[in-house]
């Protein structure tokens, strides 16, 4: 009898049918990833919130300890606190027998008494310095020498109508130039070494700030009232600066309107008023025939008030309402006046010149110039003679 080999049977791989949906499987996979991501985000948010709460609590604890009297100060503050404690102890117990050692060291004594401890306010009281804001209004250019020449057009070609075949008459532009000299502003300040060493302030920084303030005040005044002799020729003293004469020593609304329209449209579009504080006070009172004020207050914190729709800038260098004073200027300051910066303000510390006197000298300097370059762009209102 013939034996046959045993036949082994295996189940085949399932055959894909139309009932299987690959898209559903993909959607399910995306949902699983989204769920896992949301769980991770929730866990991370919880962890960060817990850690942030702990950090906040630790910071609050540190601030509380630092704010307690007598903690966290410098050695000078510790000395001051001991001094105050000693004085308080003296008032309460009428004597020094029960003082601690640090309180004894802190005492200022005289005839077995205690002087009132000083209270030092870390502030320097200063008078206000008013600056004329020409830098805020004019165009600023850097210079490279002791003066700068600025080309300007004097005349332009003239166009005309000619008959057919007729000859034209030629015309050309002509040019000139403004020469703007650069001047140097200088000042120095002496201060003792002991004041630098012992003062409760950074005196070198204070001196630098004071010099910068003095230079800013001087420069602003020069741009308006400089004589042109050894210094910048200021706007108000420039012979090319145009003015309109007022009928009386008073602020008249009609004359300000005339001043407004005395500037060409191109310049008035970007025009701004310049007046000092006293004149602004009078202009604010002007009304039309309906009793409405011509002045408009600013509607935003960073916007200036307006008069006849144009911004008003306070210029301390302009005159009060008085005889022969120029009380208001209107026009395009950016195109009318040019400032040339040659050297920005610098401060040099000199330890040697006054060394024999125990002093340090600080030298401040800057080089700058300025000039009216477009007389048609700015016009002033001038009060009549008395």
Secondary structure as GFF3:
##gff-version 3
##sequence-region A 1 386
A	DSSP	alpha_helix	22	67	.	.	.	ID=ss1
A	DSSP	alpha_helix	75	93	.	.	.	ID=ss2
A	DSSP	alpha_helix	101	106	.	.	.	ID=ss3
A	DSSP	beta_strand	109	110	.	.	.	ID=ss4
A	DSSP	beta_strand	113	114	.	.	.	ID=ss5
A	DSSP	alpha_helix	134	137	.	.	.	ID=ss6
A	DSSP	beta_strand	139	142	.	.	.	ID=ss7
A	DSSP	beta_strand	147	155	.	.	.	ID=ss8
A	DSSP	beta_strand	174	181	.	.	.	ID=ss9
A	DSSP	beta_strand	183	192	.	.	.	ID=ss10
A	DSSP	alpha_helix	193	198	.	.	.	ID=ss11
A	DSSP	alpha_helix	203	225	.	.	.	ID=ss12
A	DSSP	three_ten_helix	235	237	.	.	.	ID=ss13
A	DSSP	beta_strand	242	245	.	.	.	ID=ss14
A	DSSP	alpha_helix	253	261	.	.	.	ID=ss15
A	DSSP	alpha_helix	265	268	.	.	.	ID=ss16
A	DSSP	beta_strand	272	275	.	.	.	ID=ss17
A	DSSP	alpha_helix	277	283	.	.	.	ID=ss18
A	DSSP	beta_strand	295	296	.	.	.	ID=ss19
A	DSSP	beta_strand	306	307	.	.	.	ID=ss20
A	DSSP	beta_strand	310	314	.	.	.	ID=ss21
A	DSSP	beta_strand	326	331	.	.	.	ID=ss22
A	DSSP	alpha_helix	333	336	.	.	.	ID=ss23
A	DSSP	beta_strand	337	350	.	.	.	ID=ss24
A	DSSP	three_ten_helix	355	357	.	.	.	ID=ss25
A	DSSP	beta_strand	359	372	.	.	.	ID=ss26
A	DSSP	three_ten_helix	375	377	.	.	.	ID=ss27
A	DSSP	beta_strand	378	382	.	.	.	ID=ss28
###
